[in-house]
Structure formats: C-alpha cells, structure tokens
Amino acid sequence: MAIFNFKPQPEKVVKAAAGYAADRTGSNAGASQIGNFFAYQSGQIRQRFMQVPTISRSRDLMASVIGCLKLEQFKEMWNGEKIELIPEAPRSWLSRIDKGVTNNFLFSWTFDDLFFIGRAFWYIVERDSSGYPSSFTRLPAAIVTTQDQAQSNGVWFGPSKQILFQGLPIRYEDCVQFISPIQGLIYTGAVSVDTALKLEQARNRNASSLQPAVTLRQTSGEPMSAQELRDLAAAYDEARYSSATSAVNEFVEVIHNTSTPDKMLLIDAAEYQAKDLARIANVPAYLVSVSIGNYSYVSSAEASRDLYKFGVKPYIDCIQETLSANNVLPRGTVVKFDIESYLNTDYENMKPETEINVNETAANNA
C-alpha cells in the first residue's frame, strides 16, 4: 500500500547563468559568417609583427615543419605492462580535414594562430552517423572572441563556452579549440618588435641620407658667405675629379668623414635585436642567420632536430593531443604526426654532407 503514498518530486531545473544564455539556447548566428572571406582578417598586430624579418623567418620555418607532417591514427592497447599504440586505418577526414584546402595549408595556418595568438579554432562542418566530426574548417583566431576570457591578456585558461565569431555567438560544442602551452607572440613580444621596427626605420633613414666624404672648415680669417662656401666646395670637388692631388690654404681644414656603412646601417644593433627576437620566437638563433659565438658548425640533420625540439614540438603536441580528445575521436583512439619522416631524412646519401656555418667569422679567425 506504500505505493499509493508516493509523491513524485518535481524535476530540478538548472538555470543557466545570464552570460551563457545565448549558447545554451542554441543560438548559432556566428556560423552564418563562416566562409564569408570578405570579412576575414589576420589582425593588424600580426601584420605589424610579420614586417620584422626575424619573426617572419621564424614563423615560416616552424610552419613549414608542421605543414609537411602527416597525421596517423592509433588505438591504445594495454599489454599488461604499458600502453601500446597499435596502428589502425585512419578516418577519412585525416587525409582531407577541410574539403576546401589542403592539410598543409590548414596545419600551417593553425600553427600561425597558435604562434601569434596562443590559440586556434576549427569549426565542425559535418559529423558522421556516430556523431563524431567528419569535416572541419578553420576560424581565424583574430576574429574570434571569448566573452568568458575577455580579460585574460593572452593567457587562456581553458576551452571557452562563450565564443563569438565576427561578433556573433557560435556553438562552442561545434568548435575544436587548440590552446597553446606558450603564450601568443603578440602578447609577449610587443616591446621587442616595436624596437626592431624603430631600428629598421632608423636604418632606412641612414641608407637614404647622403653623407659627405670630406668636410671643409674655415679655421680663421673673415667668415665666408654661403655662396663663397659653396664655391669653395665645388672647386675642391672639381680639383679632386681632375687630379689625384688637391691643395687648400692655411685658412681651410680638411676633415674626412669617418662614418662607415656598418655604422650607418646599425649592423651591430640589428644583429643584437634579431637575436633577441629569436629568443622570443623560441627558434635557435643560427636558424635565422644570427651569429651565436663559438657554436660553429651544425649539420642539416642536427638543425632539423633543433628546430623540432626547441621550437615546433610544443605546437605539434598541442595539435595532436587536441585532435585525440573525446569530442573529436572515440576514447582510446589517438592521432599523431609522423615526426620520424621529418627527423630521419636520409642525409647520408648527400655528397658531401650539407653543413650550415653558423659563425663563419669565428671559424675563420680560429
């Protein structure tokens, strides 16, 4: 009889916070802007950074590595001692992640977003019958904003649940969010890049200015007028053009200009600034043609490994681990880049072995 005394409890309703209302109610107006390339942009700050040759070279070196790698799929299996990765047939989208562009393009520009901004976004265009993604497209990070991390200053705390694409809300469940372990360059390198650009402007002005090879200074006597000074300089030039010997009286002093091209073009300052920018970009300095002292020679294979270990690896791990998450692949399935195909290039067949001289001056003086 106790069954008749049962009173159903009212279902608990969890109210969403006001800020989440747009996402929770399914508003996805931002998806209508995907593919509207007229409104796409890479950001003015990024364009400013790319004007610096060291930054441009660093970006291109690392993007070329990630862009050339192939994704492979594995199944995680426990063999009683450790987890083994068993190769398995890849999903169809691994060979063509975005049907509109190549994987080389997609990975290179995904890295670009990670490098400059510290995060990247892919939108899930299609899903298969099991609900897992089967096609993606990249959302430029420069036009993606996250309301719940608006004050982060480039330190991203996790995947956002309040995403705006070109100012319109977009479902975060349909976005794959790559979060770099390294803070974006536009947040860490602003001062150094500003210094480099000002230095480049100074070098440009010096390159455009004409410095006299000789200055004639009157040391005594009645001051000469402007016209007389011009006539004196013209006469001196004419004498030098027509003869190897010139003569002046005791009232004129000949002062030779000691400025040299390396001083005028601020070579030492530019070299130091390039080394500073290589530090910020996390790229070995010798790979961007900067002298680094007694580190004289390195083979092509060693240069490739240095670029991978010190520059590219954090971004590669970020991409492959994000694509192995449960919102992209079933649990126990992972994807990894074929790093060995890049690192184990057969250099032994090259005659002679290619070597990069990273400090030619030091080697010649040894």
C-alpha positions in Angstrom: 0.0 0.0 0.0 3.0 2.3 0.4 3.0 2.8 -3.4 -0.1 4.9 -3.1 1.7 7.3 -0.7 4.5 8.0 -3.3 4.6 11.6 -4.3 6.6 12.4 -7.4 9.3 15.0 -6.8 9.3 18.0 -9.1 12.2 17.9 -11.6 15.0 20.2 -10.7 15.6 22.9 -13.2 19.2 24.1 -13.5 19.1 27.7 -14.6 22.0 28.9 -16.8 23.9 32.0 -16.0 22.9 35.0 -18.0 26.1 35.1 -19.9 25.6 31.5 -21.1 22.0 32.0 -22.3 22.9 32.5 -25.9 24.9 29.3 -26.1 22.5 27.2 -24.0 19.5 28.2 -26.1 21.3 27.1 -29.2 22.0 30.4 -30.8 24.5 29.8 -33.6 24.3 33.0 -35.7 28.0 33.2 -36.0 28.0 30.0 -38.2 26.4 32.0 -40.9 29.6 34.1 -41.2 31.8 31.0 -41.9 33.2 31.2 -45.4 32.5 34.9 -45.7 36.0 35.7 -46.7 35.3 39.4 -47.3 35.1 39.8 -43.5 38.1 37.5 -42.6 41.3 39.1 -41.4 44.5 38.1 -39.7 44.8 41.1 -37.4 46.8 44.3 -37.7 49.1 43.4 -34.8 50.1 40.2 -36.6 50.8 42.1 -39.8 53.0 44.5 -37.9 55.0 41.6 -36.4 55.5 40.0 -39.8 57.2 43.1 -41.1 60.2 42.1 -38.9 62.4 39.6 -40.9 63.4 37.5 -37.9 59.7 37.0 -36.9 58.7 36.2 -40.4 61.6 33.7 -40.9 60.9 32.0 -37.5 57.2 31.7 -38.3 57.9 30.3 -41.8 60.4 27.7 -40.5 58.1 26.2 -38.0 55.0 26.4 -40.2 56.9 24.5 -42.9 57.6 21.7 -40.5 54.0 21.3 -39.2 52.6 21.7 -42.7 54.6 18.9 -44.2 53.7 16.3 -41.5 51.2 13.6 -42.0 48.6 12.5 -39.3 48.4 8.8 -38.4 45.8 7.1 -36.3 46.4 4.6 -33.5 44.5 2.5 -31.0 45.7 2.5 -27.4 46.1 -1.1 -26.1 47.3 -2.3 -22.7 49.7 -5.2 -23.0 50.0 -5.9 -19.3 53.0 -3.6 -18.7 52.4 -0.4 -20.7 50.1 1.1 -23.2 51.0 0.3 -26.8 49.9 2.3 -29.8 48.5 0.0 -32.5 48.3 1.5 -36.0 44.8 1.4 -37.5 43.0 2.5 -40.6 42.6 6.3 -40.4 39.3 8.0 -40.6 38.5 9.5 -43.9 38.9 13.1 -42.8 42.5 12.7 -41.7 43.7 12.9 -45.4 41.5 16.0 -46.1 40.5 17.7 -42.9 39.0 20.7 -44.7 37.5 19.8 -48.1 38.3 23.3 -49.4 42.0 23.4 -48.7 45.0 21.0 -48.2 46.2 19.8 -44.9 49.4 21.6 -45.5 47.6 24.9 -45.6 45.3 24.1 -42.7 48.0 23.0 -40.3 50.4 25.9 -41.3 47.7 28.5 -40.5 46.5 26.7 -37.4 50.1 26.9 -36.2 50.1 30.6 -37.2 47.2 31.3 -34.8 48.9 29.3 -32.0 52.2 31.1 -32.6 50.8 34.7 -32.6 47.6 34.5 -30.5 48.1 31.4 -28.4 45.0 29.5 -29.6 43.3 28.3 -32.7 39.8 27.3 -33.7 38.3 24.7 -36.1 34.6 24.6 -36.7 32.9 21.2 -37.2 31.2 21.3 -40.6 30.0 17.8 -40.8 29.5 14.8 -38.5 29.2 11.1 -39.3 26.5 8.8 -38.2 28.1 8.2 -34.8 28.2 11.9 -34.1 31.9 12.4 -34.4 33.3 15.1 -36.7 34.0 14.2 -40.3 34.9 17.6 -41.7 36.3 20.9 -40.3 37.2 24.4 -41.3 39.5 26.9 -39.7 38.1 30.0 -38.0 40.8 32.8 -38.0 41.6 33.4 -34.3 42.0 37.1 -34.9 38.2 37.4 -35.4 37.2 35.0 -32.6 36.5 36.5 -29.2 35.6 34.7 -26.0 33.4 36.6 -23.5 34.3 34.4 -20.6 38.0 35.2 -21.0 37.8 38.8 -22.2 40.4 40.0 -19.6 42.9 37.1 -20.0 45.5 39.3 -21.8 46.5 36.3 -23.8 46.8 33.7 -21.0 44.0 31.3 -21.9 42.6 29.3 -19.0 40.8 26.5 -21.0 38.2 26.0 -23.7 35.7 28.8 -23.8 31.9 28.3 -23.6 31.1 31.8 -24.8 32.5 32.1 -28.3 31.8 35.0 -30.7 32.8 34.7 -34.4 32.8 38.1 -36.0 30.8 39.4 -33.1 28.0 36.7 -33.3 27.6 33.8 -31.0 28.6 30.3 -32.2 28.0 27.0 -30.5 31.1 26.0 -28.6 30.2 22.3 -28.9 30.8 22.6 -32.6 34.3 24.2 -32.2 37.6 22.4 -31.6 39.7 24.7 -29.5 43.5 24.4 -29.7 45.2 26.1 -26.7 48.9 26.6 -26.9 51.2 25.9 -23.9 53.1 29.0 -25.0 51.6 32.5 -24.7 51.0 34.1 -28.0 53.8 36.2 -29.5 51.6 39.4 -29.9 51.3 39.4 -26.1 55.0 38.7 -25.2 57.0 40.4 -28.0 55.3 43.8 -28.4 58.2 45.8 -27.0 61.0 43.9 -28.8 59.1 44.1 -32.1 58.5 47.8 -31.6 62.2 48.3 -31.0 63.0 46.3 -34.1 60.7 48.4 -36.3 62.1 51.7 -35.0 65.6 50.4 -35.6 64.6 49.4 -39.1 63.2 52.9 -39.7 66.5 54.5 -38.5 68.5 52.2 -40.8 66.2 53.2 -43.7 66.8 56.9 -43.0 70.5 56.4 -42.8 70.5 54.5 -46.1 68.7 57.3 -47.8 70.8 60.1 -46.4 74.0 61.3 -48.3 77.0 61.7 -46.0 79.8 63.9 -47.4 83.1 62.2 -47.7 85.0 65.4 -46.8 84.1 68.5 -44.9 86.0 71.8 -45.5 86.0 74.0 -42.3 87.3 77.6 -42.3 89.7 78.0 -39.4 90.5 81.7 -39.4 90.1 84.9 -41.5 87.0 86.8 -42.4 83.9 84.5 -42.4 82.9 83.3 -45.8 79.4 83.8 -47.1 77.2 80.9 -48.0 77.9 81.4 -51.7 81.6 81.5 -51.1 81.4 78.3 -49.1 79.5 76.6 -52.0 82.1 77.8 -54.5 84.9 76.5 -52.3 83.3 73.1 -52.0 82.7 73.0 -55.8 86.3 74.0 -56.5 87.5 71.3 -54.2 85.4 68.6 -55.9 86.5 69.7 -59.3 90.1 69.5 -58.3 89.6 66.0 -56.9 87.8 64.8 -60.0 90.5 66.2 -62.4 93.6 65.3 -60.3 94.7 63.0 -57.6 96.1 65.9 -55.6 94.3 68.9 -54.2 95.5 71.9 -52.3 94.0 74.3 -49.8 95.4 77.3 -47.9 96.1 77.7 -44.3 92.6 79.0 -43.5 90.8 75.8 -44.6 90.9 72.5 -42.7 90.0 69.2 -44.5 88.0 66.8 -42.3 87.5 63.3 -43.5 84.2 61.6 -42.7 84.9 58.5 -40.6 81.3 57.1 -40.9 81.3 53.6 -42.4 78.4 51.6 -43.9 78.2 49.2 -40.9 77.9 52.2 -38.5 75.4 54.0 -40.7 73.2 50.9 -41.1 73.5 50.0 -37.4 74.6 46.5 -38.2 75.6 45.5 -34.6 72.3 46.8 -33.2 70.3 45.0 -35.8 72.2 41.8 -35.1 71.5 42.0 -31.4 67.8 42.8 -32.0 67.5 39.8 -34.3 69.0 37.6 -31.6 66.5 39.0 -29.1 63.6 38.2 -31.4 64.8 34.7 -31.9 64.6 34.2 -28.2 61.0 35.4 -28.1 60.1 33.2 -31.0 61.8 30.1 -29.4 63.8 29.4 -32.5 67.6 28.6 -32.4 69.3 31.9 -33.4 71.5 30.3 -36.0 68.5 29.2 -38.0 67.5 32.8 -38.6 71.1 33.6 -39.7 72.2 35.2 -36.4 75.8 34.7 -35.2 75.8 32.9 -31.8 79.5 32.9 -30.8 81.5 29.7 -30.7 78.7 27.4 -31.9 80.4 27.0 -35.2 79.0 24.2 -37.4 75.9 22.1 -37.4 74.7 19.5 -39.9 71.3 19.7 -41.6 70.0 16.8 -39.6 71.0 18.5 -36.3 69.4 21.7 -37.5 66.2 19.9 -38.2 66.2 18.3 -34.7 67.0 21.6 -33.0 64.1 23.3 -34.8 61.8 20.5 -33.7 63.0 20.2 -30.1 63.3 23.9 -29.3 60.6 25.4 -31.5 58.0 23.2 -33.1 57.4 20.4 -30.6 55.0 22.2 -28.2 52.7 23.2 -31.0 52.8 19.7 -32.5 51.8 18.2 -29.2 49.1 20.8 -28.8 47.5 19.9 -32.2 47.7 16.1 -32.0 46.5 15.9 -28.4 43.6 18.2 -29.1 42.6 16.1 -32.1 42.8 13.0 -29.9 40.3 14.3 -27.4 36.9 12.6 -26.9 35.0 15.4 -28.7 36.8 14.5 -31.9 37.7 10.8 -31.7 36.3 7.8 -29.6 38.0 7.1 -26.3 41.2 5.1 -26.8 41.8 6.4 -30.3 44.6 8.9 -30.9 46.2 10.6 -33.8 49.9 11.6 -34.0 52.1 13.3 -36.5 54.7 11.2 -38.3 57.7 13.0 -36.8 60.2 10.4 -37.8 59.6 11.1 -41.5 60.9 14.6 -40.8 63.7 13.8 -38.4 65.1 10.7 -40.1 65.7 12.1 -43.5 68.5 10.2 -45.2 71.4 12.7 -45.2 74.0 10.0 -45.7 73.3 9.9 -49.5 74.1 13.6 -49.8 77.7 14.2 -51.1 79.2 15.9 -49.3 77.0 16.2 -46.2 75.4 19.5 -46.0 76.6 21.7 -43.2 75.4 25.1 -42.1 78.1 27.5 -41.0 76.5 29.5 -38.1 79.6 31.5 -37.2 81.8 31.9 -40.3 83.8 34.8 -38.8 84.7 32.9 -35.6 85.7 29.8 -37.6 88.0 31.8 -39.9 89.7 33.6 -37.0 90.3 30.3 -35.1 
